[in-house]
């Protein structure tokens, strides 16, 4: 049965845009400071040097791609699932740092954006942000119109969603 986009769908679309914006800001903030981001990862994570190099090189780009696709609405549920895995990694790293007593240390999660805005996000604050991002990703997973195979953006569906069970 085809139906109009319901309130829960608009909530999920808004959640998708919000999560996408967070990823884009974070990715853009880290991208120009690759060396500093690598040094930060090495000093504040449990990763080895080869793992840290991979993370420093790819995480900003992954965040930009995920953020863009979430905002546009292309394969939003699939992107939310991938985002959940990335966010779980952030939560694991921040939890590890807090367990070492580094909860008040700046996380550097937003790179140059933190410098520009002169905002300082601690590791504990970053953990709260990550938990909120995970909650938003779950809203997308459970409430976004369509299913995992739905690739077409929500705004091109003419106010209608693919067949689904309510």
Helices and strands as residue ranges (DSSP letters): H 7-31, H 34-43, H 49-72, H 76-99, H 112-117, H 123-143, G 154-156
